[in-house]
Amino acid sequence: MQQIDDASKPGESPSNSLIKTPLVKTKLGAGWIVMLAKFQVLAVLVLIFLGGNVKSHEAGLSVPDWPTSYGYNMFTFPYEYWVGGIWHEHVHRLVASGVGALTVMLACGVALFYRRYRILGWSMLAAVIVQGLLGGLTVIYLLPAWISSAHGMLAQAFLCLSVAMAFLLHHEGGRSIAQEPRIRTASIVLLIALFVQLAFGAFVRHTESGLAVLDFPTVAGSYLPSVSPQTIQTLNEARSASRLAPIDSSQVVIHLLHRYWALVVVFGVGLLYSRIRSSLDATLKGYSVGLIALTILQIGLGASIVLTHRIILPTSLHVVIGATMMAMTMLIYMRSRGVKAVT
């Protein structure tokens, strides 16, 4: 690490020598920022789970005003009022505020100690500001599907930015990692497939399409998907027997898009795994095994949501496991890009 030398050059005073010396990062400063970046990834995953939990409990309007909470400052809202849906919505808001504060500190710290990543840091800050505004708009405009879905999709994009920052800072100044172009391409394909799937998932949740089809893996008893009037009638008869409101063909289409796009994701996971198998990078191989395990768990959770008529815990876990798959794929992408040692 570069050190500041108190000895001045001939003809210079010590003070002038120090002024001309570039700012250097200290071990304390660097370590603090790296740990903050890693902690933020965990915090964002927790926040995504809490956001999913708000929808699972249908608690999005339990606190009907924003940015206040029943007229109180959000941070002084009396604890005795944190009951029922209010608890889920208010805790989500508080944790979101905490993630926002983390992002401000991280962006400023990166600008000070890791200037080469400052654009990524400021991009994260801009994203978290927009995310907060979208969260507020969902309340002000009474949960419109497109704003609520955009809020969920931006959360996934922000998670990817957080993973990228944590990876870059962790490997700053470390040993070189070889590039893996074939793995990088496959990881990009999977990232796109996952983002599309998560977008479909957001629309499923916010258009009340999660239980448009009540059987799995069949659709109204058939393995061939259909949105014919007869199929819609059969589905609505099943919903009526379960005391659920009737649905229309658009909700069935959204549900089926999410269900069958999962096959594209599974293909992408398989493609990525097949390319990582030939790699000499043991870390990448570990990530790929973890990704397969997450995929199997995610499919099981998706099926359980339908078969149990969307009980709360599997539904919320389905959201955060999808986000974790996104984070894992982003980690594989970052590592496959290669990292050069900084001397």
Secondary structure, DSSP 8 states (H G I E B T S, - for coil): ---------TT--HHHHHHHS-----HHHHHHHHHHHHHHHHHHHHHHHHHHHHHHTT-TTSS-SSSSBTTB-GGG--GGG--HHHHHHHHHHHHHHHHHHHHHHHHHHHHHH-GGGHHHHHHHHHHHHHHHHHHHHHHHTT--HHHHHHHHHHHHHHHHHHHHHHHHHHHTTS--B---HHHHHHHHHHHHHHHHHHHHHHHHHHTT-TTSS-SSSSBTTBSS----HHHHHHHHHHHHHTT-----HHHHHHHHHHHHHHHHHHHHHHHHHHHHTT-S-HHHHHHHHHHHHHHHHHHHHHHHHHHTT--HHHHHHHHHHHHHHHHHHHHHHHHHT-B----
